[in-house]
Amino acid sequence: MKKFRLFPEEDGYIPHLWLAYYYFTLLYLIGEQGFRFWIPLLVMVVIFFCYREIYWRPERTFSSAIVLTILVAYLIFFIEQDFFYLLLYAINMLYAVKSPAKFWTGYLIVNAVTGIMLLTDIYGIHDWTWGYISPGILISLITPAVWKVQEKWYRKWEAVNEELADTKKQVEELIKERERDRIARDLHDTVGQTLSTISVKSDISKKLLYKNQERAEQELDDIQQLSRSLLQEMREIVSDLRFVSLQEEVEAAQLRLKEAGIAPELEQQISSIEDSSKETMIAYILKEAVTNVIRHSNATVCKIRVIQSNNYLHLQVEDNGGYDNMLSQDGNGLDGIRKRVSLMKGEAHFHKRINGGLHLIVKVPMQTEGGNSNDSFAVGG
């Protein structure tokens, strides 16, 4: 047999708390007799079922609120004004009405009771104790309107958050698409060309095998060298697809600099980075920058600064070497840094130090939410 419940179990104790004033109102009936006892008691029972109905059948909330308002109005005008505060139950019911038209209709009906009371007082039909009921009048007039305005702004805020979430997804998809394009270009420009060269040299070796063995051996040596080079290029491309921790790359960069005879100096202040793809790209930027220092700078000191503040990550790599015309060349990793930073809508600047060396400054936003059409990213030299 199904257990009887006053209210749904999932609503907990809240519906019972709201009944506190209802039980208090029943005290007004103590000492009453005849119709002034039985009629209000019957009406109070119906009011209770109207209140209970909104929890079991939410679709009847509006009609329950209207019936409750009419019943309370009867008690106010024909029994006692002390029942006025029961109108707050009708106000509470209106909060669950989704239709704006029904909400404002119910709002007007509830406050029409106060309007009629005011008219009856003006024309001397009834003398009300306004000091007692004025707080309830203010509550019924102000709180529903304030709540409705608040609900309107809340819905707008939700719409803005949903739009920002969609924008973030689009940005992430754009980053992934551009990264796929970059990988495709790498495969075409390196692997594709190398395989074509191997194919041509294989044909030449086959033709020269019995005619010119010395030339054929040379071609085979070239094929072997190209194969090794291709294997290394494939490993580099595949490594780009893996997640790389920025912290691990910072530690690896210091180790590589020491092995190259360059003294590393580190200033670091970073917290967790939620976007793993962005963290990987920043780690590769640091890796490319340090690789440039090791290969091209002839430096003795390299300063690395990684600071995260105000939703931005600042990365700086500075050395005391010499680059000559490095800034005008594309095959040295600087172009790769520019492209990666632009994908993250950040800024990258390269400056020659007065005393020699190169100073790389990268600024990357950690969050894409809240961006607008006026946002810009600079990839400068």
Secondary structure, DSSP 8 states (H G I E B T S, - for coil): -----SS-GGGTTHHHHHTHHHHHHGGGGTT--THHHHHHHHHHHHHHHHHHHHHH-GGGHHHHHHHHHHHHHHHHHHT-GGGGGGHHHHHHHHTT---HHHHHHHHHHHHHHHHHHHHHHHTTS----HHHHHHHHHHHHHHHHHHHHHHHHHHHHHHHHHHHHHHHHHHHHHHHHHHHHHHHHHIIIIIIHHHHHHHHHHHHHHHHTTT-HHHHHHHHHHHHHHHHHHHHHHHHHHHTTS---HHHHHHHHHHHHHHTT-EEEEEEE----S-HHHHHHHHHHHHHHHHHIIIII--SEEEEEEEEETTEEEEEEEESS--TTGGG-STTTHHHHHHHHHHTT-EEEEEE-TTSSEEEEEEEES--TT--TT----B--
